Amino acid sequence: MLYRKSLSYACAVLALSVSAGSALAADLPPPPPPPVTVIEEEGSCFYVNVGASYVTHERPNVYKNAAGPWLSPNALGEDMNDTGAVDWGVGCRVIENVRVEFNAGYRFESRLVDGFNSLDADVSTFTGMTNVWWDIYDLGGWKPYIGGGIGVAVHTVDSSLPAGSTGNRTTANFTWQVGAGVGIDVTDNLTVDLGYRFTDLGRPQSAGATPFYIDDFYSHEFRIGLRYDFDGIF
């Protein structure tokens, strides 16, 4: 008899505990939702640029009246006038501070003469370059860079002197350049680019039966440009 009473009491206590636990659970707020994992999409690496340059030339060596380069004495007092250039291109940030860039450019006509009025020609050039630029550091939106590249220069030489070298001729040469500059961020996507380029433009030649050759054809370019970065846009 005593055993049955004890069992009854135990069942009653258990029933009350279950009932109280259910009531307490009903009063508790619902559990918080599971955390949401945010997946950040990588921005585009691509950018476009345009620029304009003031171009000066070192004194070239011009070999005249020869069937091939370096077969006769060079001209005396050669001089090539300063000119301007424009360029445009597209690039990609392959890693955080390194940009690979493809550029096309056009150098306007520059007059080539010598000191004895026996050489007179206009030279214009299209260029196509592949460059690699290293943005060294970000100084509060000012980003100095260095780099260089290789490509092709397509020269057009339109000559009226000397005799035997007159007419118009287009030739393609290997070209290379090195440079440095600074990018100044205007907005998150727009950068002003101030730079300098030293370029070896190859060895163009004139038309005619005895063409002249322009050797040591080096230029110094002082460039201002705009770069628009598509990062964060698509």
C-alpha positions in Angstrom: 0.0 0.0 0.0 2.8 2.4 0.9 4.6 1.5 -2.3 1.5 2.4 -4.4 1.2 5.8 -2.6 4.8 6.6 -3.2 4.5 5.7 -6.8 1.4 7.9 -7.1 3.2 10.9 -5.5 6.1 10.4 -7.9 3.9 10.4 -10.9 2.1 13.5 -9.7 5.4 15.4 -9.2 6.6 14.3 -12.7 3.4 15.5 -14.3 3.7 18.8 -12.5 7.3 19.2 -13.6 6.4 18.4 -17.2 3.5 20.8 -17.1 5.7 23.6 -15.6 8.4 23.0 -18.1 6.0 23.3 -21.0 4.5 26.5 -19.6 8.0 28.0 -19.1 9.0 27.0 -22.7 5.9 28.7 -24.0 6.8 31.9 -22.3 10.4 32.0 -23.7 11.1 34.0 -26.9 11.8 32.1 -30.2 15.4 31.2 -30.9 17.4 33.7 -33.0 17.7 33.0 -36.8 20.9 31.4 -38.0 23.6 33.9 -39.0 23.6 35.0 -42.6 26.8 34.4 -44.5 27.6 37.4 -46.7 29.6 36.5 -49.8 31.6 39.4 -51.2 31.8 39.5 -54.9 35.1 40.4 -56.4 35.1 43.6 -58.4 36.3 44.0 -62.0 40.0 44.2 -62.6 39.6 46.3 -65.7 40.1 50.0 -66.4 40.4 52.3 -69.4 42.6 55.3 -70.0 43.2 58.2 -72.3 46.1 60.6 -72.3 48.1 63.3 -74.1 51.8 63.9 -74.1 54.4 66.6 -74.9 57.2 64.8 -76.7 60.8 65.9 -77.1 63.5 63.9 -78.9 67.2 63.3 -78.3 69.4 64.2 -81.3 69.2 61.2 -83.6 71.9 59.8 -85.9 70.8 59.9 -89.5 72.7 57.9 -92.1 72.1 59.3 -95.6 72.7 58.2 -99.2 73.3 54.5 -98.4 71.9 51.2 -99.7 71.8 50.0 -96.0 72.2 51.5 -92.6 75.6 52.6 -91.3 77.2 52.4 -94.8 77.9 56.1 -95.1 78.7 59.0 -92.8 75.8 60.3 -90.7 74.3 63.7 -91.3 75.6 66.7 -89.4 73.5 68.8 -87.0 70.4 66.7 -87.2 67.5 68.0 -85.2 63.9 66.7 -84.7 61.2 69.1 -83.6 59.1 68.6 -80.5 55.6 67.3 -81.1 52.5 66.0 -79.3 51.0 62.6 -78.9 47.7 61.0 -77.8 47.0 57.5 -76.5 44.2 55.3 -75.3 44.1 51.8 -73.8 42.7 49.2 -71.5 44.3 47.5 -68.5 43.7 45.0 -65.7 45.0 44.8 -62.1 46.3 41.3 -62.2 47.3 41.6 -58.5 46.6 44.3 -56.0 49.5 46.6 -57.0 50.4 45.4 -60.5 48.6 46.5 -63.7 49.0 45.1 -67.2 48.0 47.6 -69.8 47.6 47.6 -73.6 48.0 51.0 -75.2 47.7 52.4 -78.7 49.1 55.9 -79.5 49.7 58.4 -82.2 52.6 60.9 -82.4 51.9 63.8 -84.6 54.4 64.8 -87.3 57.8 66.0 -86.3 60.1 67.7 -88.7 63.6 66.3 -89.2 66.3 68.6 -90.6 70.1 68.8 -90.5 72.5 71.8 -90.2 73.1 72.2 -93.9 69.6 72.3 -95.3 70.2 69.0 -97.1 67.8 66.9 -95.1 64.1 67.6 -94.7 61.4 65.1 -93.7 58.3 64.8 -91.5 58.0 61.7 -89.3 54.7 60.5 -87.7 54.2 57.3 -85.7 51.6 54.9 -84.5 52.5 52.8 -81.5 51.0 49.7 -79.9 52.5 48.8 -76.4 52.1 46.2 -73.7 53.1 47.7 -70.4 53.4 46.5 -66.8 53.0 49.1 -64.1 53.7 48.7 -60.4 51.8 51.0 -58.0 54.4 51.2 -55.3 52.3 52.6 -52.4 49.1 54.4 -51.7 49.9 57.8 -50.0 46.4 58.9 -49.2 45.1 58.7 -52.8 48.5 59.5 -54.3 49.9 56.4 -55.9 53.5 56.6 -57.4 54.3 53.9 -60.0 57.1 52.6 -62.2 57.2 50.2 -65.1 57.7 49.8 -68.8 56.8 47.7 -71.8 57.5 46.6 -75.3 55.6 46.9 -78.6 55.7 48.0 -82.2 56.1 51.4 -83.8 54.7 52.1 -87.3 56.6 55.1 -88.7 55.6 57.2 -91.8 58.6 59.2 -93.2 57.6 61.8 -95.8 60.9 63.2 -97.2 61.6 66.0 -99.7 65.5 66.0 -99.2 68.0 64.6 -100.0 67.7 63.6 -103.6 67.4 59.8 -103.9 65.6 59.6 -100.6 62.3 61.5 -101.4 58.8 60.3 -101.1 56.6 58.6 -98.5 57.5 55.3 -96.7 55.9 53.4 -93.8 58.0 50.9 -91.8 57.4 48.9 -88.6 60.0 48.7 -85.8 60.3 47.0 -82.4 59.9 49.6 -79.6 60.3 49.7 -75.9 59.8 52.1 -73.1 60.3 52.7 -69.4 58.5 55.2 -67.2 57.3 56.5 -63.9 54.5 58.7 -62.6 51.8 59.2 -60.0 48.1 58.4 -60.0 46.0 60.9 -58.1 42.5 59.5 -57.1 39.7 62.0 -57.8 36.9 59.5 -56.9 36.8 55.8 -56.1 36.8 55.1 -59.9 38.5 58.1 -61.5 42.3 58.8 -61.4 44.4 61.5 -62.9 47.7 60.1 -64.2 50.8 62.3 -64.4 53.7 60.4 -66.0 57.0 60.4 -67.8 58.1 57.9 -70.5 61.4 57.3 -72.2 60.9 55.4 -75.5 63.2 53.8 -78.0 61.3 54.1 -81.3 63.5 51.8 -83.4 65.0 52.8 -86.8 62.6 54.2 -89.4 63.8 54.9 -92.9 62.8 57.0 -95.9 61.7 56.1 -99.4 63.9 56.3 -102.4 66.7 54.3 -104.1 69.1 55.4 -101.4 67.0 55.9 -98.3 68.3 57.5 -95.1 67.9 55.8 -91.7 67.0 57.4 -88.4 69.0 55.7 -85.7 69.1 56.3 -81.9 65.5 57.5 -82.2 64.8 58.3 -78.6 61.9 60.4 -77.1 61.0 61.9 -73.7 57.2 62.1 -73.1 55.5 64.2 -70.4 52.0 62.8 -70.1 48.7 63.7 -68.4 45.9 61.2 -68.6 42.7 60.0 -67.0 42.1 56.4 -65.8 38.6 55.0 -65.2 38.4 51.9 -63.0 35.5 49.5 -63.3 36.0 48.0 -59.8 32.8 47.8 -57.9 30.7 48.6 -61.0 30.4 45.1 -62.6 
